Amino acid sequence: MFRRREPVPFAFIAEADKFRSNVTPPPRQRASAGELAGRWLIGLTVVAGLVGSLLLGLPALSVDASPAHTQQSDASQGR
């Protein structure tokens, strides 16, 4: 009913040399000056955004030992 077959996982390795191609792919085209400038601008924009968010977020993350200004409402002053 069922025939015993050759183990599958590494059966293709023995025949791998038969399927190698001697055709080399064409060389990649160099990016133009505009494409390179665009990539640099995108990279600089991302880095500037990260640095800006870090600079704006640092004051919120700092812990002050004594707060300089405490808020009190008029009702807390007994009026």
C-alpha positions as CSV (number, residue, x, y, z in Angstrom):
1,M,0.0,0.0,0.0
2,F,2.6,2.6,1.1
3,R,6.1,2.3,-0.3
4,R,9.0,3.4,1.8
5,R,10.6,6.5,0.3
6,E,14.0,8.1,0.7
7,P,14.2,10.6,3.6
8,V,13.3,14.0,2.3
9,P,15.1,16.7,4.4
10,F,18.5,16.3,2.8
11,A,17.8,14.5,-0.4
12,F,18.0,17.7,-2.4
13,I,21.6,18.5,-1.3
14,A,23.1,15.6,-3.2
15,E,21.6,16.9,-6.5
16,A,22.2,20.6,-5.8
17,D,25.2,20.9,-8.1
18,K,23.2,19.9,-11.1
19,F,21.0,22.9,-10.8
20,R,23.6,25.6,-10.4
21,S,23.6,28.2,-13.1
22,N,26.6,29.7,-14.7
23,V,24.7,32.9,-15.7
24,T,25.7,35.9,-13.6
25,P,23.0,38.4,-12.8
26,P,23.4,41.9,-14.3
27,P,25.3,44.4,-12.2
28,R,23.3,46.7,-9.9
29,Q,22.7,50.2,-11.2
30,R,24.3,53.0,-9.2
31,A,22.0,55.4,-7.4
32,S,21.8,58.8,-8.9
33,A,22.8,62.0,-7.1
34,G,19.2,62.9,-6.4
35,E,18.4,59.5,-4.9
36,L,21.5,59.7,-2.7
37,A,20.5,63.2,-1.6
38,G,17.0,62.0,-0.8
39,R,18.3,59.1,1.3
40,W,20.5,61.5,3.2
41,L,17.6,63.9,3.8
42,I,15.3,61.1,5.0
43,G,18.0,59.8,7.4
44,L,18.8,63.3,8.7
45,T,15.1,63.9,9.2
46,V,14.7,60.7,11.2
47,V,17.7,61.4,13.4
48,A,16.7,65.0,14.0
49,G,13.2,63.9,15.0
50,L,14.7,61.4,17.5
51,V,17.1,64.0,18.9
52,G,14.3,66.6,19.1
53,S,12.0,64.3,20.9
54,L,14.7,63.3,23.4
55,L,15.5,67.0,24.1
56,L,11.9,67.9,24.6
57,G,11.2,64.8,26.7
58,L,14.1,65.1,29.1
59,P,12.6,67.8,31.2
60,A,9.5,65.7,31.7
61,L,11.6,62.7,32.8
62,S,13.8,64.6,35.3
63,V,12.8,64.2,38.9
64,D,13.1,67.3,41.1
65,A,13.9,66.9,44.8
66,S,11.9,70.0,45.8
67,P,9.3,71.4,43.5
68,A,9.8,75.1,42.9
69,H,6.2,75.9,42.4
70,T,3.2,74.3,44.1
71,Q,-0.3,74.9,42.9
72,Q,-3.0,75.8,45.5
73,S,-6.5,76.7,44.8
74,D,-8.4,79.6,46.3
75,A,-10.6,77.2,48.2
76,S,-7.6,75.7,50.1
77,Q,-6.7,79.2,51.4
78,G,-9.9,79.4,53.5
79,R,-11.7,82.2,51.7
